[in-house]
Amino acid sequence: LLWPDEIRDPDFPALDGKVEVKPAELKMAGQVVDSMAGEFHPEQYTDTYTAHLRELIEAKLAGGQGFTAVEKPTALDDTDDVSDLLAKLEASVRRRREQSAAKTPAKKARARKAPAKN
């Protein structure tokens, strides 16, 4: 819970103005909606958090060590499908970091002499 002084007023003047939507943005939004549309079948989904937590608790109760879960890395592909946009953005950021780390550091600028005193 938050205290009243921790909550800022929802005053966003930029939201009151007219917004121009580009055709590419509209297409992307349509793809997102289409990828998420469909019948909901809750039996298709499992609570992996609870299963992993129970497994960890049972391992610790048995006197063993716990374990750490490793996430599968995602790769950026060149499709027009934006249903997994977050994974694509994360992969893009990771690639940029690797590229910038591979570059050689910039040369240090030469120190300038102080101006002569009169």
C-alpha positions in Angstrom: 0.0 0.0 0.0 1.1 3.6 -0.6 0.6 6.6 1.6 -1.2 9.6 0.0 2.0 11.6 -0.2 3.6 8.8 -2.2 1.0 9.0 -5.0 1.3 11.7 -7.6 -1.6 13.4 -9.3 -2.5 11.9 -12.7 -1.9 15.2 -14.5 -0.5 14.4 -17.9 -1.3 17.3 -20.3 0.3 15.4 -23.2 -2.6 12.9 -23.1 -5.2 15.6 -23.7 -3.9 16.6 -27.1 -4.7 15.0 -30.5 -2.4 12.1 -31.4 -1.4 11.2 -35.0 -1.1 7.4 -35.5 1.1 6.2 -38.2 -0.1 3.3 -40.4 2.9 1.1 -39.3 1.9 1.7 -35.6 -1.7 0.8 -36.4 -0.6 -2.4 -38.2 1.6 -3.3 -35.2 -1.2 -2.7 -32.8 -3.5 -4.9 -34.9 -1.0 -7.7 -34.9 -0.7 -7.5 -31.1 -4.4 -7.7 -30.7 -4.8 -10.5 -33.2 -2.0 -12.5 -31.5 -3.7 -12.2 -28.2 -7.3 -12.8 -29.4 -8.9 -16.2 -29.0 -10.7 -18.4 -26.7 -9.4 -18.7 -23.2 -8.7 -22.2 -22.0 -7.3 -22.0 -18.4 -6.4 -25.7 -18.4 -3.6 -24.9 -20.8 -1.8 -22.9 -18.2 0.0 -24.1 -15.1 1.3 -22.4 -12.1 5.0 -23.0 -12.5 5.9 -20.7 -9.6 4.0 -22.9 -7.1 5.4 -26.1 -8.6 9.0 -24.8 -8.4 8.5 -23.4 -4.9 7.2 -26.8 -3.7 10.1 -28.6 -5.3 12.5 -26.2 -3.6 10.9 -26.6 -0.2 10.9 -30.4 -0.6 14.6 -30.4 -1.6 15.5 -28.2 1.4 13.4 -30.4 3.8 15.2 -33.5 2.5 18.5 -31.9 3.5 19.6 -31.2 0.0 20.6 -27.9 -1.5 18.3 -25.7 -3.3 18.6 -25.0 -7.0 18.5 -22.0 -9.3 16.3 -21.8 -12.4 18.0 -20.7 -15.6 15.9 -18.7 -18.1 16.1 -19.7 -21.7 17.7 -17.0 -23.8 15.6 -15.6 -26.6 16.9 -14.6 -30.0 15.8 -11.7 -32.1 14.3 -12.8 -35.4 13.3 -10.8 -38.5 9.6 -11.6 -38.6 6.8 -9.0 -38.7 5.1 -10.7 -35.8 5.3 -8.6 -32.6 3.5 -11.0 -30.2 6.7 -11.5 -28.3 7.9 -7.9 -28.4 9.5 -7.9 -24.9 11.7 -10.8 -25.8 12.7 -9.1 -29.0 13.5 -5.9 -27.2 15.6 -7.7 -24.6 17.5 -9.6 -27.2 18.2 -6.3 -29.1 19.5 -4.6 -26.0 21.7 -7.6 -25.2 23.1 -7.6 -28.7 23.9 -3.8 -28.5 25.6 -4.3 -25.2 27.8 -7.1 -26.6 28.6 -5.0 -29.7 29.6 -1.9 -27.6 31.7 -4.1 -25.2 33.6 -5.5 -28.2 34.5 -2.1 -29.4 37.9 -0.7 -28.3 37.6 2.1 -25.7 37.9 5.7 -27.0 41.3 7.4 -26.8 41.8 9.7 -23.9 41.7 13.4 -24.9 45.0 15.2 -24.6 45.3 17.6 -21.6 45.4 21.2 -22.5 47.9 23.7 -21.1 46.7 26.3 -18.7 46.6 29.9 -20.1 49.6 32.0 -19.4 49.4 34.4 -16.4 50.1 38.1 -17.0 
